[in-house]
Amino acid sequence: MVLGLLAVGLLLGGYTYLSHRQHIENPEDTTIPSWSQLKEGVVKAVQPHPRSGERWVVVDSKATLSRLFLGLLCGVLGAVFLGILMGCSATVEALLVPPLSLFAQVPPTAMLAVFFVLVGTDTEMYVAMIAFGVLPTLAQTVHLSVRDVPEELLYKAYTLGASHAEVVWNVIVRHMLPKLIDAVRLQFGPAMVFLIAAEMVVGDVGFGYRIRLLSRLLDMGVVYPYLFYLMMFGFLMNVGMKQLQRLVCRWHDGGRRSS
Amino acid sequence: MNSATGTVGAAAAVQRHDIVLQCINLHHRFGAKKVLHDINLRIGRGQIVALVGPSGCGKSTLLRAIVGTHPPSEGHIAMHSGNGSGVQVVRSPGRDRGMVYQRYSLFPFLTAQQNVAFGPMLDETSIPFRTFRPFAWRQLRRRHLRAAEEMLVRVGLQDALRKYPHELSGGMCQRVAIAQAMIMRPEVMLMDEPFGALDEATREDLQRMLLSLYGENLKAKQAGEKPPYTMLLVTHELNEALYVGDRVVGLSQYWNWEDYGIRRPPGATVVYDDTAPVHGLDQVRDFERLREQRETIRRVVFDPEARTDPAEHDLFWKKVADGRAEGVLA
């Protein structure tokens, strides 16, 4: 904890020094803004814009986060469905593993034009791109997690009177839940990358759009707070998912410690 | 080779007793490799049958065939229901056969109590019931949890109800696994080396627990009721087999198959089937007393040079017919 705080302190100190040096050479510099410039940037992002009356941070958050969560929701639901099907049926496994392995190699941002043509440039495009981006990897993770469930547990469930649906719902899904939460948590980063990249290219609102716009104007006093905001969002999502895992799968962490 | 047709008396004895499980002309092979050959086995209600044999002889394969996860290549397994619903051929796993594995196989996401209550939940309710009738389900759930608690108290785990499997010792886990099987009141409990991973003291403790269950069987028999616990216990420990079981069945691939005109190794068959002395719970464990039988089993079942004729030691049902058997089939 102390070392972590020390590292953050050093980082901030280093930045202050760099910014100070830069402003001695060029007092109008905005590439490494001073703390007061950063403060102005934050105010600019938070206050209503004089012309549109919109608060940038609010409209951008709304656009980006709704796209992100909707895309992730579709991707996760699809991946869980396909992953479980692949894990439970050899036929579906043989049918779906090859195409999913291939699709997992295609960067979704490279397929932007395809999504553009297929679903237009509205929210659906971002959602489709995120879903397509996370689904193959996530489906393969779910598939492997299902295969990881010891078959003795499945046999035992049957001897206890379980139906096939109950084996899937009450044994397989519960057994793989911690791994699924972990996998979803790890997909936040890639999903954010896909989304920001797409917003930079075709967006008219959202973090990616705003960062691209302001970077062109070298208005780093707004860009850096935006990046900090994204960083904190990612960090909190990570912590939140870990907390969720701890809450929902209390058995998991202890099981890992004891094994 | 056939444990029930050695003599007319033995066949009559089989007819007279309440048979729970029958393996009839059972063969099993993996591809071209034959593993089990012509297994015929009848287990009476209330018996604890110890199944012994050399490593790799197919004990676990036989158990899996009985569970229904690996159906036999030939022959069949029949379960005789105690509730009068007749004979059912085993084709898949079912709630009439409880399973206890060596590595416990408890559901890691459930506490000890929830693990034991899991069976009644699956058996008595369905997903739609639990989803659409939450109040009725909650009431039933309370009853299941109470029954699970009672069962855990019976196996001495009253202090571990809310602990997860990773918080329990190996012996405690195995007690939970036994309680999990027992609460379902299966026709037969199948145990695959249940104490194999435990230390000596815990193993003895659990052996005594099985003996106490056998004691309940004897009491039920004396009261004219159906003995509640029938067990098939796979073990590689001869002392355990003779101490806990009231019957020892030896499965071995070392038998005189050439004399039966068979050209290639046909796999293991039953080469030994005899009574084992019935031990009381308060009786001191005296393995010296079992030495002679242990030596016989070692020679007949485990010796790779042995070319035992399966009919030679097929004695169990003959002894039952002659009134020489102890325990529930006496």
Interface residues (C-beta under 8 A of the other chain):
Chain A: P150 E151 E152 L153 Y155 K156 A157 Y158 T159 L160 G161 A162 S163 A165 E166 W169 N170 V171 R174 H175 L177 C249 R250 W251 H252 G254 G255 R257 S258 S259
Chain B: V67 G68 T69 S92 P93 G94 R95 R97 G98 M99 Y101 R103 S105 F107 P108 F109 L110 F118 G119 L122 D123 S126 I127 Y164 P165 H166 E167 Q180 A181 M184 P186
